[in-house]
Amino acid sequence: MAISMRDVDPAFQGAGQKDGLEIWRIEKLQAVPVPRESHGKFFAGDSYIILKTTARKNGSFQHDIHYWLGKDTSQDESGTAAIKTVELDVALGGRGVQYREVQGNETEKFLSYFKPCIIPEEGGIASGFRHTEINEREHVTRLFVCRGKHTVHVKEVPFARSSLNHDDIFILDTKSKIFQFNGSNSSIQERAKALEVVQYLKDTNHEGKCDVAAVEDGKLMADADAGEFWGLFGGFAPLPRKTFSEPNGKDTAFPPKLLWVNKGQTVSVDCEVLTKALLDSTKCYLLDCGSEIYVWMGRETALEDRKQAGLAAEELLREGDRPKSHIIRLMEGFETVIFRSKFNKWPKKAEAVVSDESRGKVAALLKRQGFNVKAVAKSAPVKEEPLPQIDCTGNLQVWRVNDSEKTFLSFSEQCKFYSGDCYIFQYSYPDPVKPPQRAASIAAMSASFERPRQTLIPKSIKASPEVKKPQSEASKPKPEEDAKESTPAAKDGQTVTPTIQEDVKEDQPEDEEGLPTYPYDRLRTSSSNPVTDIDSTRRETYLSSAEFREKFGMTKEAFAKLPKWKQNRLKIALQLF
């Protein structure tokens, strides 16, 4: 069913055409754009619509739409936000996924848009329902609880000792100092994220001018900061062993229930097993899973039906007294993996059928832009060849996944992995024709330290023209003649006296590279008699070939072909780094 754009709010015209965030606030039942400098600032008495646009590699856009409801927002404003979210999705082509966010119970996806966190303020915009005055001049002491290793959930709790526990991290924001209380059971990652929140509060509420103190749970030790912290709570007292952490809100025991929305009313669908065949493209459905409600909208439904389905989901939460549950709205054909997993059988996506007329329009557009359409169509398919085995001669890069972003890990961090994190490994194979880049760099660096090697050749033999050409097989000396030819021979009655072009140091042997060699015990970083006047970054090159093979288990040539990170790891193990 075609949907007219006349039913869409004009405030959404041109939205979602570039990568980034766009935010609207509901003011007098209308969507009003929020300036970019105010992004991340929310008020408990308001409702907002947030659009996250992500550019794909193929040039298209992915749209995630959230509507955020403050704890003090009115029912009319929250309903308007739900309806306007459907209109925004229609303006974007109906391909976006819509999420309902409630203050204090936001999804990880939503919180990842705002770094390091969001801390809603009391009050709201003047509307037809309620407006709370905000006194920003007087600082009010506030206590926050921080949860999360990557995305931080910050929630204000009552300023009382009973709010503290051993599992979480708490931030006490006073007029002159910010305290970070680290629960004894909190992790290092959580403490690091909480410190980012402390810095955010310092810059936002104190203009960067206040003291910061960390208080460790159970470690008073006559610390002045700890004494001041507990003094604000009326004195120190041990916390009870029972924790007061809130549950995660996941209701795994709740059986999914499918409901059909008919003119704003829900009708239960009787079924023993959920299948895709139960969903009709001309209807809207609710899939109630307890902690979240999915709103599935058929392709052929009208805009008014989609709005009514969203309102029906809101009413279902109010009737069941489940304000913390999330609502996720999906269009047919753009279901998420989690939604599809709720069904026993979900058919694979059928290939898109492209008409000849559409194919001709695309071909004409590509030809206008200079592409050779016929050559592309007739090009032979690319044959995939199996990748060679990893022999550690290539380049290894590692990233840690942090929500929707990835963080590059340095060499020292590539050996530390945490069970609660996800990682990306990229291994680049070396060029089969060219030597590995790292090995070539090491060889070039080694060559810069080499001295010209002189050969011990008698001057008279060097000057003789007979030695300029290589000897033939017949003219090579026989083994029994080696002893005779090992001494200079006389020619034309003259004695050939061997001379050396350059004196060779007899006190220190040299290896093949021309560098002096030293024992391993003197080259170690912990040696009691260390060698001086050497390149400390290349200690291994001063080992003799025999001792190098004994320590490293390979030749110097094989070692030079290894990637830099593996070389350093072997050198660290042998105290040569």
Secondary structure as the mmCIF struct_conf table of DSSP 4:
data_model
#
loop_
_struct_conf.conf_type_id
_struct_conf.id
_struct_conf.beg_label_comp_id
_struct_conf.beg_label_asym_id
_struct_conf.beg_label_seq_id
_struct_conf.end_label_comp_id
_struct_conf.end_label_asym_id
_struct_conf.end_label_seq_id
HELX_RH_3T_P HELX_RH_3T_P1 MET A 5 ASP A 7
BEND BEND1 VAL A 8 VAL A 8
HELX_RH_3T_P HELX_RH_3T_P2 PRO A 10 PHE A 12
TURN_TY1_P TURN_TY1_P1 GLN A 13 GLY A 16
BEND BEND2 GLN A 17 ASP A 19
STRN STRN1 GLY A 20 GLU A 27
TURN_TY1_P TURN_TY1_P2 LYS A 28 LEU A 29
STRN STRN2 GLN A 30 PRO A 33
HELX_LH_PP_P HELX_LH_PP_P1 VAL A 34 PRO A 35
HELX_RH_3T_P HELX_RH_3T_P3 ARG A 36 SER A 38
TURN_TY1_P TURN_TY1_P3 HIS A 39 GLY A 40
STRN STRN3 PHE A 43 PHE A 43
TURN_TY1_P TURN_TY1_P4 ALA A 44 GLY A 45
STRN STRN4 SER A 47 ALA A 55
TURN_TY1_P TURN_TY1_P5 LYS A 57 ASN A 58
BEND BEND3 GLY A 59 GLY A 59
STRN STRN5 PHE A 61 LEU A 69
TURN_TY1_P TURN_TY1_P6 LYS A 71 ASP A 72
HELX_RH_AL_P HELX_RH_AL_P1 GLN A 75 ALA A 91
TURN_TY1_P TURN_TY1_P7 LEU A 92 GLY A 93
BEND BEND4 GLY A 94 GLY A 94
STRN STRN6 VAL A 97 VAL A 102
TURN_TY1_P TURN_TY1_P8 GLN A 103 GLY A 104
HELX_RH_AL_P HELX_RH_AL_P2 GLU A 108 LEU A 111
TURN_TY1_P TURN_TY1_P9 SER A 112 TYR A 113
BEND BEND5 PHE A 114 PRO A 116
HELX_LH_PP_P HELX_LH_PP_P2 PRO A 120 PRO A 120
STRN STRN7 GLU A 121 GLU A 121
BEND BEND6 GLU A 122 GLU A 122
BEND BEND7 GLY A 128 PHE A 129
BEND BEND8 ARG A 137 GLU A 138
STRN STRN8 ARG A 142 ARG A 147
BEND BEND9 LYS A 149 THR A 151
STRN STRN9 HIS A 153 VAL A 157
BEND BEND10 PHE A 159 ALA A 160
HELX_RH_3T_P HELX_RH_3T_P4 ARG A 161 SER A 163
BEND BEND11 HIS A 166 ASP A 168
STRN STRN10 ILE A 169 ASP A 173
BEND BEND12 LYS A 175 SER A 176
STRN STRN11 LYS A 177 ASN A 182
TURN_TY1_P TURN_TY1_P10 SER A 184 ASN A 185
HELX_RH_AL_P HELX_RH_AL_P3 ILE A 188 ASN A 205
BEND BEND13 HIS A 206 HIS A 206
TURN_TY1_P TURN_TY1_P11 GLU A 207 GLY A 208
BEND BEND14 CYS A 210 CYS A 210
STRN STRN12 ASP A 211 GLU A 216
TURN_TY1_P TURN_TY1_P12 ASP A 217 GLY A 218
TURN_TY1_P TURN_TY1_P13 MET A 221 ALA A 222
HELX_RH_AL_P HELX_RH_AL_P4 ALA A 224 GLY A 231
TURN_TY1_P TURN_TY1_P14 LEU A 232 GLY A 234
BEND BEND15 GLY A 235 GLY A 235
HELX_LH_PP_P HELX_LH_PP_P3 PRO A 238 PRO A 240
BEND BEND16 ARG A 241 LYS A 242
HELX_LH_PP_P HELX_LH_PP_P4 SER A 245 PRO A 247
TURN_TY1_P TURN_TY1_P15 THR A 252 ALA A 253
BEND BEND17 PHE A 254 PHE A 254
HELX_LH_PP_P HELX_LH_PP_P5 PRO A 255 PRO A 256
STRN STRN13 LYS A 257 ASN A 262
TURN_TY1_P TURN_TY1_P16 LYS A 263 GLY A 264
STRN STRN14 GLN A 265 SER A 268
HELX_LH_PP_P HELX_LH_PP_P6 VAL A 269 ASP A 270
BEND BEND18 GLU A 272 VAL A 273
STRN STRN15 THR A 275 THR A 275
HELX_RH_3T_P HELX_RH_3T_P5 LYS A 276 LEU A 278
TURN_TY1_P TURN_TY1_P17 SER A 281 THR A 282
BEND BEND19 LYS A 283 LYS A 283
STRN STRN16 CYS A 284 ASP A 288
BEND BEND20 GLY A 290 SER A 291
STRN STRN17 GLU A 292 MET A 297
TURN_TY1_P TURN_TY1_P18 ARG A 299 GLU A 300
HELX_RH_AL_P HELX_RH_AL_P5 LEU A 303 GLU A 319
TURN_TY1_P TURN_TY1_P19 GLY A 320 ASP A 321
TURN_TY1_P TURN_TY1_P20 PRO A 323 LYS A 324
STRN STRN18 HIS A 326 MET A 331
TURN_TY1_P TURN_TY1_P21 GLU A 332 GLY A 333
HELX_RH_AL_P HELX_RH_AL_P6 VAL A 337 SER A 341
TURN_TY1_P TURN_TY1_P22 LYS A 342 LYS A 342
BEND BEND21 PHE A 343 ASN A 344
STRN STRN19 LYS A 345 LYS A 345
HELX_LH_PP_P HELX_LH_PP_P7 PRO A 347 VAL A 353
HELX_RH_AL_P HELX_RH_AL_P7 ASP A 356 ARG A 368
TURN_TY1_P TURN_TY1_P23 GLN A 369 GLY A 370
HELX_RH_AL_P HELX_RH_AL_P8 VAL A 373 LYS A 378
BEND BEND22 SER A 379 SER A 379
HELX_LH_PP_P HELX_LH_PP_P8 ALA A 380 GLU A 384
HELX_LH_PP_P HELX_LH_PP_P9 PRO A 386 ILE A 390
BEND BEND23 CYS A 392 CYS A 392
BEND BEND24 GLY A 394 GLY A 394
STRN STRN20 ASN A 395 ASN A 402
TURN_TY1_P TURN_TY1_P24 ASP A 403 SER A 404
STRN STRN21 GLU A 405 PHE A 408
HELX_RH_3T_P HELX_RH_3T_P6 PHE A 411 GLU A 413
TURN_TY1_P TURN_TY1_P25 GLN A 414 CYS A 415
TURN_TY1_P TURN_TY1_P26 SER A 419 GLY A 420
STRN STRN22 CYS A 422 SER A 428
HELX_LH_PP_P HELX_LH_PP_P10 TYR A 429 ASP A 431
BEND BEND25 PRO A 432 LYS A 434
HELX_LH_PP_P HELX_LH_PP_P11 PRO A 435 PRO A 436
HELX_RH_AL_P HELX_RH_AL_P9 GLN A 437 PHE A 449
HELX_LH_PP_P HELX_LH_PP_P12 GLU A 450 THR A 455
HELX_RH_AL_P HELX_RH_AL_P10 LYS A 459 ALA A 463
HELX_RH_3T_P HELX_RH_3T_P7 PRO A 465 VAL A 467
BEND BEND26 LYS A 468 LYS A 469
HELX_LH_PP_P HELX_LH_PP_P13 PRO A 470 SER A 472
TURN_TY1_P TURN_TY1_P27 GLU A 473 SER A 475
BEND BEND27 LYS A 476 LYS A 476
HELX_LH_PP_P HELX_LH_PP_P14 PRO A 477 LYS A 478
HELX_RH_3T_P HELX_RH_3T_P8 PRO A 479 GLU A 481
HELX_RH_AL_P HELX_RH_AL_P11 ASP A 482 GLU A 485
TURN_TY1_P TURN_TY1_P28 SER A 486 SER A 486
BEND BEND28 THR A 487 THR A 487
HELX_LH_PP_P HELX_LH_PP_P15 PRO A 488 ALA A 490
STRN STRN23 LYS A 491 LYS A 491
TURN_TY1_P TURN_TY1_P29 ASP A 492 GLY A 493
STRN STRN24 GLN A 494 GLN A 494
HELX_LH_PP_P HELX_LH_PP_P16 THR A 495 PRO A 498
BEND BEND29 GLN A 501 GLU A 502
BEND BEND30 GLU A 506 GLN A 508
STRN STRN25 GLU A 510 GLU A 510
TURN_TY1_P TURN_TY1_P30 GLU A 512 GLU A 513
BEND BEND31 GLY A 514 GLY A 514
STRN STRN26 PRO A 516 PRO A 516
HELX_RH_AL_P HELX_RH_AL_P12 TYR A 520 LEU A 523
BEND BEND32 ARG A 524 ARG A 524
TURN_TY1_P TURN_TY1_P31 THR A 525 SER A 526
BEND BEND33 SER A 528 ASN A 529
BEND BEND34 ASP A 533 ILE A 534
HELX_RH_3T_P HELX_RH_3T_P9 SER A 536 TYR A 542
BEND BEND35 LEU A 543 LEU A 543
HELX_RH_AL_P HELX_RH_AL_P13 SER A 545 PHE A 552
BEND BEND36 GLY A 553 MET A 554
HELX_RH_AL_P HELX_RH_AL_P14 LYS A 556 ALA A 560
TURN_TY1_P TURN_TY1_P32 LYS A 561 LYS A 561
BEND BEND37 LEU A 562 LEU A 562
HELX_RH_AL_P HELX_RH_AL_P15 LYS A 564 ALA A 573
TURN_TY1_P TURN_TY1_P33 LEU A 574 GLN A 575
#
